[in-house]
């Protein structure tokens, strides 16, 4: 019973926190998300280039 009550209170607190976020906070989060998405895209691009380079080197070694 105590665990259920604690979970309910935690959920209610989280819901209240989300709904009480200001417009400025939401803009900050969205801006940060945009930055992270760009960084993630750059990392994926770099990984693909490294995979291609590694694959090319492996083919040269194998002959």
C-alpha positions as CSV (number, residue, x, y, z in Angstrom):
1,X,0.0,0.0,0.0
2,X,2.8,2.4,0.9
3,X,4.6,1.7,-2.4
4,X,1.4,2.4,-4.4
5,X,0.9,5.7,-2.5
6,X,4.5,6.7,-3.1
7,X,4.2,5.9,-6.8
8,X,1.0,7.9,-7.0
9,X,2.5,10.9,-5.3
10,X,5.6,10.7,-7.4
11,X,3.5,10.6,-10.6
12,X,1.4,13.5,-9.4
13,X,4.4,15.5,-8.6
14,X,5.9,14.8,-12.0
15,X,2.7,15.7,-13.8
16,X,2.5,18.9,-11.8
17,X,6.1,19.8,-12.6
18,X,5.6,19.3,-16.3
19,X,2.4,21.4,-16.4
20,X,4.0,24.2,-14.4
21,X,7.0,24.6,-16.8
22,X,7.1,28.2,-18.2
23,X,7.2,29.0,-21.8
24,X,10.9,30.1,-21.4
25,X,11.8,26.8,-19.9
26,X,10.1,24.9,-22.7
27,X,11.9,27.1,-25.3
28,X,15.2,26.3,-23.5
29,X,14.5,22.6,-23.6
30,X,13.6,22.7,-27.2
31,X,16.7,24.7,-28.1
32,X,18.9,22.1,-26.2
33,X,17.1,19.3,-28.0
34,X,17.8,20.9,-31.3
35,X,21.5,21.2,-30.5
36,X,21.6,17.6,-29.4
37,X,19.9,16.4,-32.5
38,X,22.4,18.3,-34.7
39,X,25.3,16.8,-32.7
40,X,23.8,13.3,-33.0
41,X,23.5,13.7,-36.8
42,X,27.1,14.9,-37.0
43,X,28.3,11.9,-35.0
44,X,26.2,9.5,-37.1
45,X,27.8,11.0,-40.3
46,X,31.2,10.7,-38.8
47,X,30.6,7.1,-37.8
48,X,29.4,6.2,-41.3
49,X,32.5,7.8,-42.8
50,X,34.8,5.9,-40.4
51,X,33.0,2.6,-41.2
52,X,33.4,3.2,-44.9
53,X,37.1,4.0,-44.4
54,X,37.6,1.0,-42.2
55,X,35.9,-1.2,-44.7
56,X,38.0,0.2,-47.5
57,X,41.2,-0.4,-45.6
58,X,40.2,-4.0,-44.8
59,X,39.6,-4.7,-48.5
60,X,43.1,-3.4,-49.3
61,X,44.6,-5.6,-46.6
62,X,42.8,-8.7,-47.8
63,X,44.0,-8.0,-51.3
